[in-house]
Amino acid sequence: MLISLAIRDVVLIEALDLQFGQGLGVLTGETGAGKSILLDALGLALGARGEAGLVRQGATQAIVTATFDTPEADGPIVALLTENGLELDPGEPLMIRRIVKADGGSRAFVNDQPASAGLLRELAPYLVEIHGQHDDRGLLNARGHRALLDAFGRVAAGSTAASYKAWRDAEAAIASARATIDTAARDREWLEHAVGELRALAPEPGEEEALADRRRTMQRSEKIAEDLLAIENWLEGSDGGLAQLRQAARVLERIAEDHTALADALAAVDRAVIEGAVAEERLREAKTDLWFDPASLEDDETRLFELRAMARKHRVQPDELAELASELEAKLAALEAGEEGLAALEAKLAKARTAYDTAAAALTKARTAAALQLDAAVKGELVPLKLDAARFRTVVAPAPAEAWSAAGKDRVEFEISTNPGAPFAPLVKIASGGELSRFILALKVALAEQGGAATMIFDEIDRGVGGAVASAIGERLARLADATQLLVVTHSPQVAARGGHHLLIAKRHDGVVTRTGVTALDIDQRREEIARMLSGATITPEARAQAERLIETA
């Protein structure tokens, strides 16, 4: 809902701060007072083109700030803002500010965050519906008619959407299978050779790392074995260190009987012989524990080099060879399966297409029934609005195959015939300004339960009518306003009397410049304004009495 509208330096408006409430609000004033300026200002906040001509003469820029109720956290407005990188704090109202400079440049802000005019235009349908004589959006846009009809008739498209997805998924599966077979067929010779090589190699995940680890272990064992052999040569044999120690011990044993120092030397040599023997035993144990097999090392190295060479050939990592083998085998199997596999997919596709056709036909039937109900509802609204010669119909027609979707096969459009015998055509093409607004009102009343933007604006919907027709328009506007905020620019006292809020727009000239001002009217002022609308420049007692009766009746 629109809470407020602040306008600075727009055409004849110097400064205006307007507050709006729920229900029906009316805007009145003499012709040329500037009612259209208010709509132009609001249009700027909704992304309309910013032109230098909107800036008040003598001002450097025009500023419009529109504030709306806090949008639902999980609603489309917050989703759209988030998608565009903008944030809205919980509980915070939505504030849109648009600045147009005298040189024609413009800027936009959403809650003080820079935004594009394009984003404002995307937000607009969720915020305000403006129905005027030249409006080509909302109900006049045929692209939205199908959704409106479905909402009116409570037509559910769930099964159609599910069958449509199944149909398209089956088509995609066939396309993918054909592409795979075609590609495989072109490369069959290479594919068979590659699969043969990989089958012969039989790579396993993790094999390359395991081989590399085992190779490193055996290479280290080989080096250690060489070192141990050198140590054995130093210790053992007739010329080895231990043999020479034992010989030294035997000589010392002969000559050390009466010599204390030689006895100590013998003891030290004996200990060295004992420790050397221990070292020999430990070396033999270490050699036994070492794992080194030249034949195994050669086999592992050969296998490792084969894996790495194959990986380079196919431009993958060695650990990915097993997965590659499976993929290539699957392609070869698909090629070998050939038409048999395609036949199964085509049968599945035919079944999915039949299911979609059945669901779409049921949807068309439901829409056709709903269209008759909507036509009857709109017809009931046309006579009171002095459109009794007009006819309305909802066309449910086959859409071209390229337009079929999860919503079915139907093209839905609202059409009218304004005169007996005249052909039906889209609303926007044959209705005059006043008729168009009344047709839109009739449609909005018929579709009232389906909702729409939180704020609706009707611009001079009562143009060219009066009396009972104006009363009927006012009654229907008031009925619509029970569920939403509705603002109407009107010249009709019957419509004005229905308003819960009344704003008077007037020009004021101070001898130097002319400005447009807006006044919120109390009950007495409303009576005077409605009396003016009834009698013209001179307000008579009879006009005041009639105004009083209109207000009381409303």
C-alpha angles and dihedrals in degrees: 000000000000108000102177144352122207116192127188125183099342112154104299096353114098098176131346131168112188128185123203133196140194121286130026118347121183129203117200138170142131120295110281094019091124106263090140090056090065091053091046089052092050088046089059090057088051094055103269117156112283111226130185089234090071092065112097113250110268094018124110096216144002121230129195123183120187119187121198135186119277106280121231112273092230096036131110095261095060090042091053092048092048091049088055094048097256126132131215119192115229111269093013118131119237112255121188120189125187125188123194118189126213089248090059099257118130141193132194134203133189110201088340093307116120112254138171127252086238091062090050089054090051091051094046099080090056093050111036138011111204115194114189140143094277099034113133099176136075113028092007092061106092091202089075098045096088092054091047092051092048091050092047094049094036088236111176118211097184098113091044091052092050093048091045090055091048090050094049091044090053090050090050091049091053092046090050092047092049092048090050093049093046092050092045092048091055091051099035097124092049091043094053091047092048093047090048092052093047093046089052091048092044096195119200129205111264093012096117093055092047092051092047091051092048091047092052091048093051092045090054090047091052092054092047091049090054091052092048090052090054090050091050089053090052094049105033136051131057091295096037124120095253093050091052091048090052091049090049089051092053092051093046091049090060097048104033101073098102099023118085096196092051090049090057090047090052091051091052092049091049089053091049090051091051093048090046089054089051089050090051091053093048091049091052089051092049091051090051091052094049114100112211127142116169091202092052091046091053092048092049093048091050091050093046093050091048092053093048093046091051091048091052090049092056095035095238136113116269091246089056094059094089091053090046090052090054092049094049091046089051090052091049090047090050090051092048091046087053117153093004091069093042091051091058092048091047090052089052090049093051090051092049092048091051090050091051092048090051094048092045091050090053089049091051090051092051091048092049090054091046090049091058090051092049092048090053092047092051092044089057089057098047101069096057088048092056092252095114092129091055127089129207129199138174110223116212104186135162113273120220113270092251089060096054111120146155085292092062137250100300134114111203124194136163114231136180141196111206098193135036110272094012116128122253118256138162115293096245095052103056110020121097119228097267094040092048093055092048092048089051090050091050090050093046090052092049091047095039095121092055093069126207135182116000091241128044126190125194115194112208094328088164096056111144098007135093145159116033093001092054089048090051091050091049092048092051093046090052090049091052090047091061089078102031146015110278127184121188131188103212145172092189120101089202090059094040091054089061094060122114088198125031127198121188117208117201141161119238126195119198094187092268110048137011119233134183115229135184126213127192105224127221121212096276092047090048090055091052093048093049089047089053090051088052100045107021126225095348111059111209129198087247090056091050090050091049090048090052091052092049092052093047092048091049 
